[in-house]
Amino acid sequence: MRQLYAFLAACLCSGAAAAQAYQPDFDPSRLKGPAAGPANEVMVLGTSHLGQLPKHFDPVKLRPVEDRLADWRPDGIAVEALSGMQCDHMRRYPARYAESIETYCWDPAPAQATTGLDVPAATAQAEQMLGAWPANPSASQRRRLAALFLAGGERTSALVQWLRLPQAERRAGDGLDATLAAFLDKLRVQQNERYLLAARLAARLGHEQVFPMDDHTADRPSTDRKAAGDAMAKAWDTPALKRRLDAIKALEEQVGSAEGVLALYRADNAPGVTKLAFDTDFGAALEEPSPRRFGRRYVGYWETRNLRMAGNIRDVLAGRPGMRMLVIVGASHKGYLEAYLHQMHDVRIVDAATLLR
């Protein structure tokens, strides 16, 4: 019997060693194409969330960053936002997603009341309009498309249409009532990178929409929020994280000037920034030792979210082969999205740091 146990133990150890040593022989990133025709180019711009910056941040100081991005001339811009269709899906599963809906989903009910369309119907009509979009659309057509975007839960794309209207035409009509028109005016100055940077840049470049690429379908309600919070706080309580947060705070204190804002974006897109985030956040969570493995659950959620974000970006690129795509996303996502998208056969990653010099 003792010999049998020894044999089984040896087999288990051998199997574990083999699993650790095995390396897949297929690497999609090494098989790039096409041989003829343009590849897709993707630039991932890591950003601090503008709504969390100090009060002395002045949105006008974003202009040097916007100018550099405009010089690259992307064909499309993707943003860290949930699509209206994903929010519609999540609303059908409130037992799991109630908190995520409240946090990440805008209620399109006011726009649905004026258009008479729910999210799927409004989305379908918006896509139909864009499919037959004229070279010189009328102000009425832009207002109608903005109303459809709002009814479909796509605030940022609605703002792009609003910004493309002459000032005198930014008014109620064509599905926009006075309340929705006032909402878009407020959205125009809201301190969020989706509106102050992505929507403005899209309008400046003549785009008709932006592409929401965030994903929260991996969200789950916590079964023991206090235990999870205590375990994660302990895992993150390190001198390295404190140094990282102090460095971020020092950069954010400089955002009252254009040079300070540019310095912040340079830091968010510098080599090694995601590795530092891993060491102080996800890597620390990976080694969190609680019996319920709260840290491993957090890392699993984080990787799933980033994989689905990359999938949403890839889906847009698949519809327009040869596209140049700018992705504006929280800085901690940057390295993950670049690594995942680099695996795609006809995607080339462009270094944002070079553009920000």
LINGI-V931884 format. One line per field, one symbol per residue. phi: phi as a letter, one per 30 degrees, with the letter a starting at -180 (. if undefined). Layout:
# LINGI-V931884
phi: ???
This chain:
# LINGI-V931884
phi: .dddedddddddddddddddddbeccbedcccaddbjdddcbcccdbddddcdedddceeddeddeddddddhddabcbdbdddddddddddbdeccedddddccdddeeddddcibdeddddddddddddcdddbdddddddddeddddddicdddddedddddeedcdbdkijcdddddddddddecddaddcdcddddddddidcaccdbdbbdddbdddadddddddddddddbeddddddddddddddcddbdddddddddddcdeidddddddcbdddddcdcdedhdddddddddddeddddddddddddddbeidcccccbeeddedddddddddddcccccddddddd
